[in-house]
């Protein structure tokens, strides 16, 4: 009964928050974001079990739960985590929020599980003019990836991508808009560039920026995908199923692409899904589908899951880190979840 009540409460909250998320540009511009780099304190409460009904269960589809955190902070700008990048060792992270801010810090581990967040800082993401992107209405930053040493951030509603020399300039990096195809303008306002991933070196997609729209579907009802390289654009499509929308993506060491997906409705509630698209299938004019690695609803420790990153731990395991966007709601949660990919030798 407790789980059912929680399901109904969170369903109502999530649906309501999505309606808020469809608010006007003027409303979003009035929201708070840090005016300059500032250190913040993040309180992190460990999540011991992913399944609310069976705390002993650790295996979920192709994934094994390793731990998680519920993150809170008194900082007004904290929240709305939409894109997430994690260094190769799984320690330091850089994230973007849908109010146009950077969030960076370090995951502290205990016995292989996330235990705390340290060294947290926030700052406005700057545009090419040195002023905050949010000040010009480019506030809804939803995706973040690294390609050839440069960071790229996808901005929904205006359907632009900016390149940031974060490795050299850190939080002072300025976002230079890159050329994008004209048909980006046909993407739905609030269903645009949620998935952005840089092709790994040595793979067929090396040097390629892969972008997939959240839920701007083509005439056949498929997610629209783009391959951006050297000023040229190719297109592909990803099949949609069970009304899931794409909220982020990340490449595995094998070159396969992981899609983080989200679904919610007043009838079915909220759910999270991760799909794995084969590397060889992602090519111009292709229609791509892949295996479902995990599906979880509100009977599990999920919220509005929006960011995914991949790293190897010190034991050589592939670890998926998935974070949530709380929509700056005091009822929703900022979660960080980690799973090991159990794949019987695939993708090593």
C-alpha positions in Angstrom: 0.0 0.0 0.0 2.9 2.4 0.8 4.4 1.8 -2.6 1.0 2.4 -4.3 0.6 5.7 -2.4 4.1 6.8 -3.3 3.5 5.8 -7.0 0.3 8.0 -7.1 2.0 10.9 -5.4 5.1 10.9 -7.6 3.1 10.4 -10.7 1.1 13.5 -10.0 4.2 15.4 -9.2 6.1 14.4 -12.3 3.2 15.1 -14.6 2.7 18.5 -12.9 6.4 19.3 -13.2 6.4 18.5 -16.9 3.7 21.1 -17.4 5.8 23.6 -15.5 8.8 22.6 -17.8 6.7 23.7 -20.8 6.5 27.3 -19.4 7.5 30.4 -21.3 10.9 31.6 -22.1 10.4 34.8 -20.0 9.6 32.6 -17.0 12.8 30.6 -17.4 14.9 33.7 -17.8 13.8 34.9 -14.4 15.0 31.8 -12.6 18.1 31.9 -10.5 21.5 30.7 -11.7 24.9 31.5 -10.2 26.3 34.9 -11.3 29.9 33.7 -10.9 31.8 30.5 -9.9 30.9 29.6 -6.3 31.6 26.6 -4.1 28.5 24.8 -2.7 27.8 22.1 -0.2 26.0 19.0 -1.4 24.5 16.7 1.2 24.4 13.1 -0.1 22.4 10.4 1.5 23.4 6.9 0.2 20.8 4.6 -1.4 21.4 1.1 -0.3 18.8 -0.7 -2.4 17.3 0.0 -5.8 14.1 -2.1 -5.5 11.8 -0.7 -2.8 10.1 -4.1 -2.4 13.2 -6.3 -2.2 16.2 -4.7 -0.6 18.3 -7.8 -1.2 17.9 -7.7 -5.0 20.9 -6.3 -6.9 20.4 -7.6 -10.5 18.1 -5.7 -12.8 18.1 -6.9 -16.4 21.7 -6.6 -17.7 22.7 -4.3 -14.9 23.8 -4.8 -11.3 23.1 -2.1 -8.8 26.2 -0.8 -7.0 24.8 2.1 -5.1 23.4 5.6 -5.3 22.9 9.0 -3.7 20.0 11.4 -2.9 21.6 14.8 -3.3 20.4 18.1 -1.7 21.9 21.5 -1.3 20.8 24.9 0.1 22.3 26.6 -2.9 19.4 28.2 -4.9 20.9 27.2 -8.2 21.4 23.5 -7.4 19.1 21.1 -9.2 17.9 20.5 -12.7 20.8 18.3 -13.7 20.3 17.4 -17.4 23.7 16.4 -18.8 26.5 14.6 -17.0 30.1 13.9 -17.9 32.4 11.7 -15.7 36.1 11.4 -16.0 37.6 8.0 -17.0 38.3 7.0 -13.4 34.7 7.7 -12.2 35.8 10.4 -9.8 35.4 14.0 -11.0 32.3 15.0 -12.9 31.0 18.0 -14.8 27.3 18.5 -15.3 25.0 21.1 -16.9 21.6 22.2 -15.6 18.5 23.3 -17.4 19.0 26.8 -16.1 22.2 27.2 -18.0 24.7 26.5 -15.2 27.8 24.3 -14.7 27.9 21.9 -11.7 31.2 20.1 -11.1 32.5 18.1 -8.2 33.9 14.7 -7.1 32.2 11.4 -6.2 33.5 9.9 -3.0 33.3 6.1 -2.9 33.2 3.7 0.0 33.6 0.0 -0.7 32.9 0.6 -4.4 29.7 2.5 -3.9 29.0 6.3 -4.1 29.1 7.7 -0.6 29.4 11.5 -0.8 29.9 14.5 -3.1 33.0 16.7 -2.5 34.5 19.8 -4.0 31.3 21.0 -5.6 31.1 24.2 -7.6 28.6 26.0 -9.7 29.0 28.7 -12.3 27.0 30.2 -15.3 27.8 28.6 -18.6 29.2 31.5 -20.7 28.5 32.4 -24.3 31.0 33.5 -26.9 30.5 37.1 -25.6 31.6 36.1 -22.1 28.1 36.6 -20.8 25.9 33.8 -19.3 24.1 31.8 -22.0 20.9 32.0 -19.9 20.9 35.8 -20.2 20.3 35.6 -23.9 17.6 32.9 -23.6 19.9 29.9 -24.2 19.1 28.5 -20.8 17.7 25.0 -21.4 21.0 23.2 -21.6 20.1 19.5 -21.8 23.1 17.5 -23.0 26.9 17.4 -22.5 29.7 15.4 -24.1 33.4 15.5 -24.9 34.9 15.0 -28.3 38.6 15.3 -29.2 39.3 17.3 -26.0 36.4 19.8 -26.4 33.1 19.8 -24.6 29.9 20.2 -26.5 26.6 21.2 -24.9 23.1 20.9 -26.6 20.6 23.6 -25.9 16.9 22.7 -26.2 14.3 25.2 -27.4 16.8 27.1 -29.5 18.3 23.8 -30.9 21.9 24.9 -30.9 25.1 23.2 -29.9 28.0 25.1 -28.4 31.7 24.1 -28.2 33.5 24.8 -24.9 37.3 24.5 -24.3 36.6 23.2 -20.7 39.9 21.3 -20.4 41.8 24.5 -20.9 39.6 27.2 -19.4 37.4 25.3 -16.9 34.3 27.2 -15.8 35.5 30.3 -17.7 35.1 28.4 -21.0 33.0 30.3 -23.6 30.4 28.5 -25.7 31.1 29.0 -29.4 28.0 28.0 -31.5 28.9 25.4 -34.1 27.2 25.1 -37.5 24.1 22.9 -37.3 21.8 21.7 -40.2 18.8 23.8 -41.1 16.4 21.1 -40.1 17.3 21.5 -36.5 14.8 24.3 -36.6 12.0 21.8 -37.2 12.6 20.1 -33.9 9.8 20.5 -31.3 10.5 23.3 -28.8 10.8 21.2 -25.7 11.7 17.9 -27.3 15.1 18.7 -28.9 18.7 17.9 -28.3 18.7 15.7 -25.2 21.2 13.1 -26.5 24.7 14.2 -27.5 27.7 11.9 -27.6 31.2 12.1 -29.0 32.4 9.1 -31.0 35.3 7.3 -29.3 38.8 7.3 -30.8 39.5 4.2 -32.9 35.8 3.6 -33.6 33.9 4.0 -36.9 32.3 7.2 -35.4 35.6 8.8 -34.2 35.4 12.5 -34.6 31.7 12.4 -35.0 29.2 14.2 -32.8 26.0 12.0 -32.5 22.8 13.8 -31.7 19.3 12.3 -31.2 16.2 14.4 -30.4 14.1 13.6 -27.4 10.8 13.1 -29.1 10.8 15.1 -32.3 9.7 12.2 -34.4 9.9 11.7 -38.2 7.0 10.9 -40.5 7.3 7.2 -39.5 7.2 7.9 -35.8 10.9 7.4 -35.2 13.4 9.5 -33.2 15.5 11.7 -35.4 19.2 11.3 -35.3 22.1 13.3 -36.7 25.8 12.5 -37.4 27.9 15.7 -37.4 31.5 15.7 -38.6 33.7 18.2 -40.4 30.8 20.5 -41.2 28.8 17.8 -42.8 25.6 16.2 -41.6 24.2 12.7 -42.1 20.9 11.5 -40.7 19.6 8.3 -39.2 16.6 7.2 -37.1 16.0 5.3 -33.8 12.8 3.3 -33.4 10.5 4.4 -30.7 8.6 1.9 -28.5 6.3 2.1 -25.5 6.1 5.9 -25.8 9.6 6.3 -24.3 11.4 9.6 -24.9 15.2 9.9 -25.1 16.8 12.0 -22.4 20.6 11.3 -22.8 23.1 8.9 -24.4 26.7 7.7 -23.9 29.1 5.5 -25.7 30.4 2.2 -24.3 34.1 1.2 -24.8 32.9 -1.1 -27.5 31.4 1.8 -29.5 27.9 0.7 -28.8 25.6 3.7 -27.8 23.5 3.6 -24.7 20.2 5.5 -24.7 18.7 6.7 -21.5 14.9 6.9 -21.9 12.0 8.2 -19.9 8.3 7.7 -19.9 5.5 9.1 -17.8 1.8 9.6 -17.9 -1.0 9.9 -15.4 -2.2 6.4 -16.2 1.1 4.4 -16.3 3.2 6.6 -14.0 6.9 7.2 -14.5 9.6 4.9 -15.8 13.2 4.8 -16.8 14.8 2.6 -19.6 18.3 2.0 -21.0 18.7 0.7 -24.5 21.9 -0.4 -26.2 22.4 0.4 -29.9 25.0 -1.6 -31.8 27.9 0.5 -33.0 27.8 -1.0 -36.5 24.2 -0.1 -36.9 24.7 3.7 -36.4 25.4 4.9 -39.9 23.8 7.3 -42.4 20.2 6.6 -43.4 20.0 3.6 -41.0 17.0 2.8 -38.8 18.4 1.6 -35.5 17.0 -0.4 -32.6 18.7 -2.2 -29.7 18.4 -4.4 -26.7 16.8 -3.1 -23.5 19.2 -3.4 -20.6 16.8 -2.2 -17.8 13.3 -0.9 -17.3 12.3 0.5 -13.9 9.2 2.3 -12.7 8.3 4.1 -9.4 8.5 0.8 -7.5 12.3 1.5 -7.8 14.5 4.3 -6.7 14.0 6.5 -9.8 12.9 10.0 -10.5 13.1 12.1 -13.7 16.3 10.4 -15.0 18.0 12.7 -17.5 21.8 12.1 -17.6 24.1 9.1 -18.2 27.8 8.5 -18.2 30.1 5.5 -18.5 33.5 4.7 -16.9 35.6 1.7 -15.8 36.2 1.2 -12.1 39.5 0.0 -10.7 38.3 -3.6 -11.2 37.8 -3.1 -14.9 34.0 -3.2 -14.7 31.9 -1.0 -16.9 29.9 1.3 -14.7 26.9 3.3 -15.7 26.1 6.5 -13.7 22.6 7.8 -14.2 21.4 11.1 -12.7 18.0 12.8 -12.4 16.6 16.3 -13.0 14.4 17.3 -10.2 12.9 20.2 -12.2 13.8 22.4 -9.1 10.8 20.9 -7.3 11.0 20.4 -3.6 9.1 17.1 -4.0 11.2 15.5 -6.7 14.8 14.3 -6.0 18.3 14.8 -7.4 19.5 11.2 -7.7 22.8 9.6 -8.7 22.6 5.9 -9.4 25.4 3.5 -10.4 25.1 0.1 -12.1 27.7 -2.4 -13.4 27.1 -3.7 -16.9 26.9 -7.5 -16.8 27.5 -8.5 -20.4 29.3 -11.8 -20.5 32.3 -10.5 -22.3 30.6 -8.0 -24.6 32.0 -4.6 -24.9 35.2 -5.2 -23.1 
